């Protein structure tokens, strides 16, 4: 994926005990995007929401930012063809926020 995503995430992370954590404002913006786009109709967050899609808690674990970007922008390129995941028109800034939010959701 583009260097902007790595750079954008690098600019907004805080370091705590040697581990990088997304800035709270970025995580909040990502949560708001997920809520605005009604992702919980299909996906659960903290056990609440739909069951059609994969739970969002832990969904980013072990996944690259590039992969997560493709899931949102062009899901048919990385998910099974029968997936009902829609493609989203999402700005680079929104994408960075959603990825930060997804990374904040622990199993």
Wavefront OBJ file of the C-alpha trace (Angstrom):
o trace
v 0.000 0.000 0.000
v 1.077 3.596 -0.193
v 3.710 5.027 2.096
v 1.125 7.612 3.288
v -0.544 5.002 5.464
v 2.648 4.006 7.234
v 3.642 7.646 7.571
v 0.192 8.689 8.777
v 0.110 5.973 11.401
v 3.667 6.763 12.473
v 2.740 10.403 13.001
v -0.233 9.643 15.222
v 1.065 6.853 17.447
v 2.149 7.302 20.997
v 4.744 5.043 22.559
v 3.976 3.524 25.935
v 6.336 0.995 27.512
v 7.955 0.423 24.128
v 4.677 -0.547 22.425
v 3.123 1.725 19.827
v -0.521 2.523 20.426
v -2.790 4.538 18.137
v -3.603 8.046 19.301
v -6.969 8.131 21.121
v -8.370 10.746 18.706
v -7.569 8.482 15.737
v -9.240 5.493 17.406
v -12.301 7.639 18.165
v -12.499 8.808 14.544
v -12.314 5.181 13.396
v -15.064 4.125 15.799
v -17.238 6.964 14.535
v -16.664 5.891 10.918
v -17.633 2.295 11.782
v -20.787 3.526 13.525
v -21.700 5.936 10.694
v -21.324 3.186 8.106
v -23.397 0.745 10.166
v -20.721 -1.965 10.237
v -22.366 -3.485 13.315
v -25.367 -4.532 11.245
v -23.172 -7.424 10.060
v -20.275 -7.452 12.558
v -20.135 -7.674 16.333
v -18.063 -5.334 18.489
v -17.614 -6.409 22.100
v -20.279 -9.077 21.586
v -22.932 -6.661 20.275
v -24.137 -6.473 16.683
v -24.796 -8.715 13.710
v -23.536 -12.220 13.139
v -23.251 -12.232 9.331
v -19.647 -10.999 9.275
v -16.601 -11.776 11.359
v -16.464 -10.126 14.818
v -14.391 -6.952 14.663
v -12.679 -7.688 17.984
v -9.370 -9.226 17.002
v -10.076 -8.923 13.258
v -6.890 -6.883 12.718
v -4.648 -9.269 14.652
v -1.910 -10.580 12.393
v -3.185 -8.585 9.406
v -1.190 -5.934 7.572
v -2.498 -2.413 7.042
v -2.444 -3.146 3.301
v -4.691 -6.191 3.761
v -7.116 -4.286 5.982
v -7.259 -1.488 3.409
v -8.129 -3.983 0.682
v -10.857 -5.519 2.834
v -12.521 -2.111 3.053
v -11.831 -0.768 -0.437
v -11.886 -3.941 -2.564
v -13.060 -6.862 -0.432
v -13.496 -9.255 -3.379
v -9.722 -9.035 -3.956
v -8.927 -10.658 -0.596
v -12.112 -12.261 0.753
v -13.952 -15.300 -0.600
v -16.100 -14.455 -3.632
v -19.286 -15.335 -1.753
v -18.560 -12.653 0.858
v -21.228 -9.966 1.143
v -18.730 -7.384 2.384
v -19.366 -4.173 0.422
v -16.587 -2.023 -1.015
v -16.336 1.366 0.670
v -15.190 4.656 -0.755
v -12.950 5.727 2.099
v -10.324 8.461 2.247
v -6.756 7.723 3.274
v -7.323 9.561 6.568
v -10.519 7.629 7.299
v -8.776 4.368 6.454
v -5.941 5.115 8.878
v -8.532 5.871 11.583
v -10.540 2.689 10.949
v -7.372 0.592 11.031
v -6.361 2.232 14.324
v -9.820 1.472 15.726
v -9.719 -2.138 14.555
v -6.276 -2.571 16.097
v -7.640 -1.199 19.398
v -10.332 -3.910 19.563
v -8.847 -6.813 21.456
v -10.211 -10.382 21.466
l 1 2 3 4 5 6 7 8 9 10 11 12 13 14 15 16 17 18 19 20 21 22 23 24 25 26 27 28 29 30 31 32 33 34 35 36 37 38 39 40 41 42 43 44 45 46 47 48 49 50 51 52 53 54 55 56 57 58 59 60 61 62 63 64 65 66 67 68 69 70 71 72 73 74 75 76 77 78 79 80 81 82 83 84 85 86 87 88 89 90 91 92 93 94 95 96 97 98 99 100 101 102 103 104 105 106 107
